[in-house]
Amino acid sequence: MKRLTQIALAGVFLLTGMSVAVAQQTPPPGGTLTPVTRLGNFLEVGNDVFMKIIATGEVRYNTTENNDFDHRVRDRVHERNPDSNTTFDAEGDIANAQLQLGVDARYQKNLQLYLLFRHHAAFEGNTIDDRANCTNPGGTDVFGRAAGTENPGFRVERYWIDYKFAGTPLRMRVGADLWNVDQAGIVGDDDPRFALFGEFGNFDVMGAAVIQYESQRIGLENDNDNIYYTFSAGYNLKPHRFQFDVVYMRDRFAGADLASPRTVSPGTGIGFQGQKNDSVLLMASWSGQIGPIRALVQANGVTGRAHGGTAGLPVGVAPDRAYDILAGAGIAYAEADLGIVRPYAGIIIATADGDPTDRKLHGFSNLAWQDVGQITGVSWFAHLDKSPAFASRDYACPARLGTPVSGSATSASYTGPTPLRPNSPGAVTTPQNIGVAVSGTTGGGAECVHSVTNPYNQELGTQSHLGIFSAYSNPGTLVIPVGVKVFPYQGHEVVGWYVYRGMLDTSLLEVAFAPQLQGRKIDKGIYHEVGAYYQWTINPYFDIRLAGSVAYAADGWIDVARLADCNTGTGVSNCDGKNAALRGEARLRARF
């Protein structure tokens, strides 16, 4: 009923806007017709007030196979809820649609109001009828899992008010727009923020406070929030741009005092009770063009201090344990415009944390918690948005890390939670078992290595240091994308890519899996992926895209897969992780 009310209100909102526009074209009794003023796609609906209706429909069909690199493990969707966008981007043979409706209103040259509603759901012959089981089918599946219970349905996707202070170089934006801080887009989202911009000729500055998690959602107040602050300064010397960015991350939400029993849950931002994080991310970048080559170089460093939990800790772990944060990363990308053909190449490299027993966190992550970035939302990497090995929705854990072949997942030097997940039908992984070496969620995880739109291996090893949940505890990152863009005719585009993903130091994984490895090492390779898409832009409002990729587990992921039991019956049989992971998508998109 609530969703129907929301849809009805949106319909009234749309019809009202249309009636205002039509009214201007209908003369009053005895009057004359008032001309309608157009400004691009905007219509004048009042004195100096212009409005544009936003309507977008993306209809997609996705298919996957062997997303965990082993055909002997039964494939399963991450979430049964038809409103789960994790399933749309990861595992599932599913038809889904993103439907958006909104308005962009502007007054004179200094005020803008943007409001966008969105509904994203899977549709079939049953759920399209909007019956009671549309958003929750009920019951349990063959793995014993119930459907999800959070059904946001039709909701506000983005909103903001933008105001330019007349006669000054300052502009203010308040709300949830889709933004990125740095040129590479490693920090960005549609999190609500309060931002102030200044433009002084070729020089521009920005400062913002961003709301990541508020304590209200867990029933608390005072100092239990996760709010971070971003600052940027840029200089345009066309075709070159130089930029410096600072992000201060202050997380108290992860350590909030919750009711027991407490569980660590990366998906909700919850860590060990009492843990704290204060870290500063520094980013310096250059972008420009030299002849036919356009390029980007960005250096990143993070420093600060974190403290472990104060209660509910593993036996023998001291409370409020202090950790020093120091890590770095680099990003480089180049593309040559040779006319019809544009070859490109890039590299993303980030330092690793190689010792889970010390008090230092050296694994680079763009954020101190598990979250997205916007790297495929910037022009430099937008063509790789369908590559799971780069930064699209990640593959599942190898062989879903089922029942361990032998021993336990702990060792003499590690006494934390078990990293291996049950693989038998009906088994459910509790949050306490979320990976020491491999992070994720129930049933093998929809993201085993990295978060969607995030290029770093920040899902790995997040609980390897005792008593703290931190994305700065990871085995480092090495991502190398190479490929080509081809523009054979106007409106036609073909993009191909090869992406290698690896680690820099596998010590965290080797400590966590020590009993199974029995002295063996884990290789640094994770994936090899080849993919392509073809897009036909028929007109400015409609396009069709066909995309697909095939990935193979590299030696390191094969080493991890062999730690799992792939025998569905009695006895033990090692997995091998040697099956190709396949993904495909057909998308039709109309935008107005």
C-alpha positions as CSV (number, residue, x, y, z in Angstrom):
1,M,0.0,0.0,0.0
2,K,2.8,2.4,0.9
3,R,4.5,1.8,-2.5
4,L,1.2,2.3,-4.4
5,T,0.8,5.6,-2.5
6,Q,4.3,6.7,-3.5
7,I,3.7,5.9,-7.2
8,A,0.3,7.7,-7.1
9,L,2.0,10.8,-5.7
10,A,4.6,10.7,-8.4
11,G,1.9,10.4,-11.0
12,V,0.2,13.5,-9.6
13,F,3.5,15.3,-9.5
14,L,4.1,14.5,-13.2
15,L,0.6,15.4,-14.4
16,T,0.8,18.7,-12.5
17,G,4.0,19.6,-14.3
18,M,2.5,18.7,-17.6
19,S,-0.7,20.6,-17.0
20,V,1.3,23.8,-16.1
21,A,3.1,23.5,-19.4
22,V,-0.1,22.9,-21.4
23,A,-1.9,25.8,-19.5
24,Q,0.6,28.3,-20.9
25,Q,-0.4,27.2,-24.5
26,T,-4.1,27.6,-23.8
27,P,-5.4,31.2,-23.9
28,P,-7.8,32.3,-21.1
29,P,-11.3,33.3,-22.1
30,G,-11.1,36.5,-24.1
31,G,-7.3,36.6,-23.8
32,T,-4.4,35.9,-26.0
33,L,-2.0,33.0,-26.3
34,T,1.1,33.4,-24.2
35,P,4.2,32.1,-26.0
36,V,6.0,29.2,-24.3
37,T,9.7,29.9,-23.7
38,R,12.1,27.0,-24.2
39,L,15.7,26.7,-23.0
40,G,17.0,23.5,-24.4
41,N,14.8,20.8,-22.9
42,F,13.5,23.1,-20.3
43,L,10.1,24.8,-20.5
44,E,9.2,28.1,-18.7
45,V,6.5,27.4,-16.2
46,G,6.6,30.8,-14.4
47,N,8.5,34.0,-14.4
48,D,12.1,33.0,-14.9
49,V,11.2,29.4,-13.6
50,F,12.1,26.6,-16.0
51,M,11.4,22.9,-15.5
52,K,12.4,19.7,-17.2
53,I,10.7,16.3,-16.6
54,I,13.2,13.4,-16.2
55,A,12.1,9.9,-17.4
56,T,14.5,7.0,-17.8
57,G,14.0,3.3,-18.4
58,E,16.7,0.7,-18.5
59,V,15.5,-2.8,-19.3
60,R,18.1,-5.5,-18.9
61,Y,18.6,-9.2,-19.1
62,N,21.6,-10.6,-17.2
63,T,23.0,-14.1,-17.1
64,T,25.9,-15.7,-15.3
65,E,27.5,-19.2,-15.0
66,N,30.1,-20.6,-12.7
67,N,30.5,-17.2,-10.9
68,D,32.7,-19.0,-8.3
69,F,34.9,-20.7,-11.0
70,D,33.7,-24.3,-10.1
71,H,30.8,-26.1,-11.8
72,R,30.6,-28.7,-9.0
73,V,29.3,-26.1,-6.6
74,R,25.7,-25.4,-7.1
75,D,25.0,-21.9,-8.5
76,R,22.8,-19.6,-6.5
77,V,21.7,-16.0,-6.5
78,H,23.0,-13.9,-3.7
79,E,19.6,-12.6,-2.7
80,R,16.1,-13.8,-3.5
81,N,14.4,-10.5,-3.0
82,P,13.2,-9.1,-6.4
83,D,14.3,-5.6,-5.3
84,S,18.0,-6.6,-4.6
85,N,20.2,-4.8,-7.0
86,T,23.1,-7.0,-5.9
87,T,21.5,-9.8,-7.7
88,F,21.0,-7.7,-10.8
89,D,24.7,-6.8,-11.1
90,A,26.2,-10.2,-9.9
91,E,24.7,-13.7,-10.0
92,G,21.4,-14.4,-11.6
93,D,19.6,-15.2,-14.9
94,I,17.2,-12.4,-14.5
95,A,15.2,-9.7,-16.3
96,N,15.2,-6.4,-14.5
97,A,14.5,-2.8,-15.1
98,Q,15.7,0.5,-13.6
99,L,12.8,3.0,-13.9
100,Q,13.4,6.6,-12.9
101,L,11.1,9.6,-12.8
102,G,12.0,13.1,-11.6
103,V,12.1,16.8,-12.2
104,D,14.9,19.4,-12.7
105,A,13.7,22.9,-11.8
106,R,15.6,26.1,-12.1
107,Y,15.0,29.7,-11.2
108,Q,16.9,32.5,-13.0
109,K,20.6,31.5,-13.1
110,N,21.3,30.8,-9.5
111,L,18.9,28.3,-8.1
112,Q,18.3,24.6,-9.0
113,L,16.1,21.9,-7.4
114,Y,16.7,18.3,-8.6
115,L,14.5,15.4,-7.4
116,L,14.7,11.9,-8.8
117,F,12.6,8.8,-7.9
118,R,13.7,5.3,-8.8
119,H,12.4,1.8,-8.8
120,H,14.7,-1.1,-9.6
121,A,13.3,-4.6,-9.6
122,A,13.2,-8.0,-11.2
123,F,10.2,-8.7,-13.3
124,E,8.5,-11.9,-14.4
125,G,4.9,-13.0,-15.2
126,N,4.1,-13.3,-11.5
127,T,5.8,-10.4,-9.9
128,I,4.7,-7.9,-12.5
129,D,1.1,-8.3,-11.2
130,D,2.2,-6.5,-8.0
131,R,0.8,-9.2,-5.8
132,A,1.6,-9.6,-2.1
133,N,4.6,-11.8,-3.0
134,C,6.0,-9.3,-5.5
135,T,8.8,-8.1,-3.2
136,N,9.0,-11.1,-0.9
137,P,8.2,-14.5,-2.3
138,G,8.3,-16.1,1.2
139,G,9.4,-19.6,2.2
140,T,13.0,-20.9,1.8
141,D,15.0,-22.0,-1.2
142,V,16.9,-25.2,-1.6
143,F,19.7,-23.8,0.5
144,G,17.4,-23.0,3.4
145,R,17.5,-19.2,2.9
146,A,14.4,-17.0,3.4
147,A,13.8,-14.1,1.1
148,G,15.0,-10.6,2.2
149,T,12.6,-8.4,4.2
150,E,13.8,-4.9,3.3
151,N,11.9,-3.8,0.3
152,P,12.6,-0.1,-0.5
153,G,10.7,-0.3,-3.8
154,F,9.9,3.1,-5.3
155,R,12.0,5.6,-3.5
156,V,13.9,8.9,-3.7
157,E,17.2,8.1,-5.4
158,R,18.8,11.6,-5.6
159,Y,17.9,15.1,-4.5
160,W,19.7,18.4,-4.1
161,I,19.3,22.2,-3.9
162,D,22.0,24.1,-5.7
163,Y,22.4,27.9,-5.1
164,K,24.8,30.3,-6.6
165,F,25.4,33.4,-4.4
166,A,24.9,36.4,-6.8
167,G,28.0,38.6,-7.2
168,T,30.3,36.1,-5.5
169,P,32.4,33.1,-6.8
170,L,30.7,30.8,-4.3
171,R,28.1,28.1,-4.9
172,M,26.4,25.8,-2.4
173,R,24.9,22.3,-3.0
174,V,23.0,20.4,-0.3
175,G,21.6,17.0,-0.8
176,A,22.4,13.7,-2.5
177,D,23.9,14.1,-6.0
178,L,26.2,11.7,-7.7
179,W,29.6,13.1,-7.1
180,N,33.3,12.3,-7.0
181,V,36.1,14.1,-5.3
182,D,39.3,13.1,-7.2
183,Q,39.9,12.9,-10.9
184,A,40.2,9.1,-10.9
185,G,36.9,8.8,-9.0
186,I,38.1,6.5,-6.2
187,V,36.2,8.6,-3.7
188,G,32.6,9.3,-4.7
189,D,29.0,8.2,-4.3
190,D,25.5,9.7,-3.9
191,D,25.9,10.0,-0.1
192,P,24.1,13.1,1.2
193,R,26.5,16.0,1.7
194,F,26.8,19.7,2.4
195,A,29.2,21.2,-0.2
196,L,30.6,24.7,-0.9
197,F,32.3,25.5,-4.2
198,G,34.4,28.5,-5.2
199,E,35.6,29.4,-8.7
200,F,38.3,32.0,-9.2
201,G,39.2,32.0,-12.9
202,N,41.2,28.9,-13.6
203,F,41.4,28.0,-9.9
204,D,38.6,26.2,-8.1
205,V,38.1,24.9,-4.6
206,M,35.5,22.7,-2.8
207,G,34.8,21.6,0.7
208,A,32.1,19.2,1.9
209,A,30.8,17.2,4.9
210,V,29.4,13.8,3.8
211,I,27.0,11.7,5.8
212,Q,27.9,8.0,5.5
213,Y,26.2,6.4,8.5
214,E,24.1,8.2,11.1
215,S,23.5,6.8,14.6
216,Q,19.8,7.3,14.3
217,R,19.5,4.1,12.3
218,I,20.8,2.1,15.2
219,G,18.8,4.0,17.8
220,L,21.6,6.1,19.2
221,E,22.7,9.7,19.1
222,N,25.8,11.8,20.1
223,D,29.2,10.5,18.9
224,N,28.1,7.4,17.1
225,D,28.2,8.6,13.5
226,N,30.4,8.0,10.4
227,I,30.8,11.4,8.8
228,Y,33.7,12.3,6.5
229,Y,35.0,15.5,5.1
230,T,36.4,16.3,1.6
231,F,38.5,19.2,0.4
232,S,39.7,19.9,-3.1
233,A,41.7,22.5,-5.0
234,G,42.2,22.4,-8.8
235,Y,44.0,24.4,-11.5
236,N,42.9,24.3,-15.1
237,L,45.6,25.0,-17.7
238,K,43.7,23.5,-20.7
239,P,44.1,20.9,-21.9
240,H,45.8,20.1,-18.5
241,R,44.3,20.0,-15.0
242,F,46.2,19.7,-11.7
243,Q,44.2,18.8,-8.6
244,F,44.9,18.1,-4.9
245,D,42.3,16.4,-2.7
246,V,42.1,15.6,1.1
247,V,39.5,13.3,2.7
248,Y,39.3,13.1,6.5
249,M,37.4,10.0,7.7
250,R,36.1,9.9,11.2
251,D,34.2,6.6,11.9
252,R,32.5,6.0,15.2
253,F,29.5,4.1,13.8
254,A,31.4,0.8,13.4
255,G,32.2,0.7,17.1
256,A,28.8,1.9,18.4
257,D,27.5,0.2,21.6
258,L,24.8,-2.1,20.3
259,A,22.6,-4.6,22.1
260,S,24.0,-8.1,22.4
261,P,24.7,-10.5,20.9
262,R,26.9,-8.4,18.7
263,T,28.0,-9.5,15.3
264,V,30.6,-7.9,13.0
265,S,28.9,-7.1,9.7
266,P,30.9,-5.3,7.0
267,G,27.7,-4.9,4.9
268,T,26.2,-2.6,7.5
269,G,29.3,-0.9,8.6
270,I,29.4,-2.6,12.0
271,G,32.8,-3.6,13.5
272,F,33.9,-4.4,17.0
273,Q,32.3,-2.5,19.9
274,G,34.4,0.6,20.8
275,Q,36.6,0.6,17.7
276,K,37.5,4.0,16.2
277,N,39.1,5.3,13.0
278,D,40.7,8.6,12.2
279,S,42.4,8.6,8.9
280,V,43.4,11.2,6.2
281,L,43.5,10.4,2.5
282,L,45.7,12.6,0.3
283,M,45.4,12.5,-3.5
284,A,47.4,14.5,-6.1
285,S,46.5,14.1,-9.8
286,W,47.3,15.4,-13.3
287,S,45.2,14.9,-16.4
288,G,45.7,16.2,-19.9
289,Q,46.4,15.6,-23.5
290,I,49.7,15.6,-25.4
291,G,49.1,15.2,-29.1
292,P,46.7,12.3,-29.7
293,I,47.3,10.8,-26.2
294,R,45.1,11.7,-23.2
295,A,46.3,10.6,-19.9
296,L,45.7,10.6,-16.1
297,V,48.2,10.1,-13.3
298,Q,47.2,10.1,-9.6
299,A,49.2,9.4,-6.4
300,N,47.3,8.5,-3.2
301,G,48.4,8.1,0.4
302,V,46.6,7.5,3.6
303,T,47.7,8.0,7.2
304,G,46.1,8.2,10.6
305,R,45.3,6.1,13.7
306,A,42.7,3.5,14.5
307,H,41.8,1.8,17.7
308,G,40.5,-1.7,18.2
309,G,37.4,-2.6,20.1
310,T,36.9,-2.4,23.9
311,A,34.4,-5.2,24.4
312,G,33.4,-8.6,23.0
313,L,37.0,-9.2,21.8
314,P,38.7,-12.6,21.1
315,V,40.4,-14.2,24.1
316,G,43.7,-12.6,24.8
317,V,43.2,-9.4,22.8
318,A,43.9,-6.2,24.7
319,P,41.0,-3.6,24.5
320,D,41.5,-0.3,22.7
321,R,44.5,-1.6,20.8
322,A,46.1,1.3,18.8
323,Y,47.0,0.8,15.1
324,D,49.0,3.2,13.0
325,I,47.8,3.6,9.4
326,L,50.2,4.2,6.5
327,A,49.5,3.1,3.0
328,G,49.9,4.3,-0.6
329,A,48.6,3.7,-4.1
330,G,49.1,4.9,-7.7
331,I,46.8,5.2,-10.7
332,A,47.8,5.7,-14.3
333,Y,45.8,5.6,-17.6
334,A,46.6,6.5,-21.2
335,E,44.5,6.4,-24.4
336,A,45.6,7.2,-27.9
337,D,43.1,8.7,-30.3
338,L,44.0,7.2,-33.7
339,G,40.7,8.0,-35.3
340,I,38.5,5.0,-35.6
341,V,40.6,3.0,-33.2
342,R,41.6,4.1,-29.7
343,P,43.9,1.7,-27.8
344,Y,44.2,2.2,-24.0
345,A,46.1,0.9,-21.0
346,G,46.2,1.5,-17.3
347,I,47.5,0.3,-14.0
348,I,46.3,0.5,-10.4
349,I,48.7,-0.5,-7.7
350,A,48.3,-0.3,-3.9
351,T,50.4,-1.3,-0.9
352,A,49.7,-4.4,1.1
353,D,49.5,-5.3,4.8
354,G,51.7,-8.4,5.3
355,D,51.6,-9.0,9.0
356,P,48.3,-9.5,10.9
357,T,50.1,-9.7,14.3
358,D,51.6,-6.2,14.4
359,R,50.0,-2.8,15.2
360,K,50.3,-1.3,11.7
361,L,47.8,-1.2,8.9
362,H,49.6,-0.9,5.5
363,G,46.9,-2.1,3.1
364,F,45.6,0.8,1.0
365,S,41.9,1.4,0.7
366,N,40.1,4.4,-0.7
367,L,37.8,4.4,2.4
368,A,38.2,3.1,5.9
369,W,35.1,1.0,5.6
370,Q,33.7,-1.3,2.9
371,D,32.0,0.9,0.4
372,V,31.8,1.8,-3.3
373,G,33.8,4.4,-5.2
374,Q,33.0,6.1,-8.5
375,I,36.0,5.0,-10.7
376,T,33.7,3.7,-13.4
377,G,31.6,6.9,-13.1
378,V,34.3,9.1,-14.4
379,S,35.2,9.4,-18.1
380,W,38.6,7.8,-17.8
381,F,37.2,4.4,-16.8
382,A,33.5,4.5,-17.8
383,H,34.1,1.9,-20.6
384,L,35.1,-0.7,-18.0
385,D,31.8,-0.6,-16.0
386,K,31.0,-4.1,-17.1
387,S,34.3,-5.7,-16.0
388,P,33.9,-7.5,-12.7
389,A,37.7,-7.9,-12.5
390,F,38.2,-4.2,-12.8
391,A,35.4,-2.6,-10.6
392,S,32.0,-3.9,-11.6
393,R,30.2,-6.3,-9.1
394,D,32.9,-8.8,-8.1
395,Y,32.9,-12.6,-8.7
396,A,31.9,-15.0,-5.8
397,C,34.6,-16.5,-3.6
398,P,36.4,-19.4,-5.4
399,A,34.3,-22.6,-5.1
400,R,32.3,-20.5,-2.6
401,L,34.9,-21.5,0.0
402,G,32.9,-24.5,1.2
403,T,33.6,-27.0,3.9
404,P,37.4,-27.1,4.6
405,V,39.3,-30.1,3.4
406,S,41.2,-30.6,6.6
407,G,41.8,-28.9,10.0
408,S,40.4,-25.6,11.0
409,A,40.8,-22.2,9.5
410,T,42.7,-21.0,12.4
411,S,46.4,-21.3,13.4
412,A,48.6,-20.9,16.4
413,S,49.3,-17.3,15.4
414,Y,45.6,-16.5,14.6
415,T,42.6,-17.1,16.9
416,G,40.0,-15.1,15.1
417,P,36.7,-16.1,13.3
418,T,36.7,-18.9,10.8
419,P,37.1,-17.8,7.2
420,L,35.7,-20.8,5.4
421,R,32.0,-21.0,4.7
422,P,29.7,-24.0,4.7
423,N,29.0,-25.4,1.3
424,S,26.2,-27.9,2.0
425,P,22.6,-27.2,1.1
426,G,20.8,-25.5,3.9
427,A,23.9,-24.1,5.5
428,V,23.9,-20.5,6.3
429,T,27.0,-18.4,7.2
430,T,26.7,-16.2,10.2
431,P,28.3,-12.8,10.3
432,Q,30.9,-14.0,12.8
433,N,32.3,-16.2,10.0
434,I,32.8,-13.4,7.5
435,G,36.2,-13.8,6.2
436,V,39.4,-13.5,8.0
437,A,41.1,-13.9,4.7
438,V,38.2,-13.6,2.4
439,S,35.3,-11.3,3.2
440,G,31.7,-11.6,1.9
441,T,28.2,-12.6,2.9
442,T,26.0,-15.6,3.1
443,G,26.5,-18.4,0.6
444,G,29.9,-17.4,-0.7
445,G,29.4,-13.7,-1.1
446,A,28.4,-11.5,-4.0
447,E,31.6,-9.6,-3.6
448,C,34.7,-11.6,-2.6
449,V,37.6,-9.3,-3.4
450,H,36.3,-5.8,-3.9
451,S,33.2,-3.7,-3.6
452,V,31.3,-2.6,-6.7
453,T,32.8,0.4,-8.5
454,N,35.9,0.0,-6.2
455,P,39.2,-1.1,-7.8
456,Y,41.0,-2.1,-4.5
457,N,41.1,-5.5,-2.8
458,Q,39.6,-4.0,0.3
459,E,37.2,-7.0,0.9
460,L,40.2,-9.3,1.7
461,G,41.6,-9.7,5.2
462,T,39.4,-7.1,6.9
463,Q,39.4,-9.0,10.2
464,S,43.0,-10.3,10.1
465,H,44.1,-7.9,12.8
466,L,42.5,-8.9,16.0
467,G,39.8,-6.9,17.6
468,I,39.3,-4.5,14.7
469,F,37.4,-4.4,11.4
470,S,39.4,-2.3,8.9
471,A,39.6,-2.1,5.1
472,Y,43.2,-1.0,5.6
473,S,44.0,-4.7,6.4
474,N,44.3,-6.2,2.9
475,P,46.9,-8.0,0.7
476,G,47.4,-5.0,-1.7
477,T,46.1,-4.5,-5.2
478,L,47.5,-4.8,-8.7
479,V,45.0,-4.2,-11.5
480,I,46.1,-3.9,-15.2
481,P,43.5,-3.1,-17.8
482,V,44.4,-3.0,-21.5
483,G,42.1,-2.9,-24.5
484,V,40.8,-0.9,-27.5
485,K,37.8,1.2,-28.4
486,V,36.6,1.1,-32.0
487,F,34.1,3.6,-33.6
488,P,33.4,2.0,-37.0
489,Y,30.4,4.3,-37.8
490,Q,28.6,7.2,-36.2
491,G,26.5,5.9,-33.3
492,H,28.3,2.5,-33.1
493,E,30.9,1.7,-30.5
494,V,32.9,-1.5,-29.7
495,V,35.0,-1.8,-26.6
496,G,37.2,-4.8,-25.7
497,W,39.3,-5.3,-22.6
498,Y,41.7,-7.7,-20.8
499,V,42.0,-7.2,-17.1
500,Y,44.5,-8.8,-14.7
501,R,43.8,-8.6,-11.0
502,G,46.3,-9.7,-8.3
503,M,47.7,-9.1,-4.8
504,L,51.1,-7.8,-3.7
505,D,51.5,-9.8,-0.5
506,T,49.5,-12.9,0.4
507,S,50.8,-13.3,4.0
508,L,47.4,-12.4,5.4
509,L,45.7,-15.3,3.5
510,E,48.6,-17.7,4.3
511,V,48.2,-17.1,8.1
512,A,44.4,-17.5,7.9
513,F,44.6,-20.7,5.9
514,A,47.8,-22.1,7.5
515,P,46.4,-25.5,8.6
516,Q,45.0,-26.3,5.1
517,L,48.1,-25.0,3.3
518,Q,50.5,-27.1,5.5
519,G,53.5,-24.9,4.6
520,R,52.5,-24.1,1.0
521,K,52.3,-20.6,-0.3
522,I,49.5,-18.8,-2.1
523,D,50.3,-17.2,-5.5
524,K,49.5,-13.5,-6.0
525,G,47.2,-13.8,-9.1
526,I,43.4,-13.5,-8.7
527,Y,41.7,-13.2,-12.1
528,H,42.3,-13.1,-15.8
529,E,39.3,-11.6,-17.6
530,V,38.5,-10.9,-21.3
531,G,35.4,-9.0,-22.2
532,A,33.7,-6.7,-24.7
533,Y,30.5,-4.7,-25.4
534,Y,28.9,-3.3,-28.5
535,Q,26.7,-0.2,-28.1
536,W,24.4,1.2,-30.8
537,T,23.2,4.8,-30.0
538,I,20.3,5.2,-32.4
539,N,19.5,8.7,-31.3
540,P,20.3,10.9,-28.2
541,Y,17.4,9.3,-26.3
542,F,17.8,5.6,-27.1
543,D,20.6,3.0,-27.2
544,I,21.2,-0.7,-27.1
545,R,24.2,-2.4,-25.5
546,L,25.3,-6.1,-25.6
547,A,28.1,-7.0,-23.1
548,G,29.8,-10.1,-22.1
549,S,33.0,-11.4,-20.3
550,V,34.8,-14.6,-19.5
551,A,37.2,-14.9,-16.5
552,Y,39.5,-17.5,-15.3
553,A,40.9,-17.8,-11.8
554,A,44.6,-17.1,-11.7
555,D,47.0,-19.3,-9.7
556,G,46.4,-17.6,-6.4
557,W,42.7,-18.1,-6.6
558,I,43.1,-21.7,-7.6
559,D,45.3,-22.2,-4.5
560,V,42.4,-20.8,-2.4
561,A,39.8,-22.9,-4.2
562,R,41.7,-26.1,-3.5
563,L,41.1,-25.5,0.2
564,A,37.4,-26.2,-0.2
565,D,35.6,-29.5,-0.4
566,C,33.6,-29.9,-3.7
567,N,32.2,-33.4,-2.9
568,T,28.5,-33.0,-2.6
569,G,28.2,-36.4,-0.9
570,T,30.3,-38.2,1.7
571,G,34.1,-38.0,1.7
572,V,36.3,-35.2,0.6
573,S,37.2,-33.9,-2.9
574,N,39.3,-30.8,-3.4
575,C,37.8,-28.0,-5.6
576,D,40.0,-26.8,-8.4
577,G,38.5,-23.4,-9.4
578,K,39.4,-24.0,-13.1
579,N,36.0,-23.4,-14.7
580,A,35.4,-20.2,-16.6
581,A,33.1,-17.6,-15.1
582,L,30.7,-16.3,-17.7
583,R,28.6,-13.1,-17.7
584,G,26.4,-11.5,-20.2
585,E,24.0,-8.6,-20.4
586,A,21.6,-7.1,-22.9
587,R,20.5,-3.5,-22.1
588,L,17.9,-1.3,-23.8
589,R,17.9,2.3,-22.5
590,A,15.6,5.2,-23.1
591,R,16.4,8.6,-21.5
592,F,14.3,11.8,-21.6
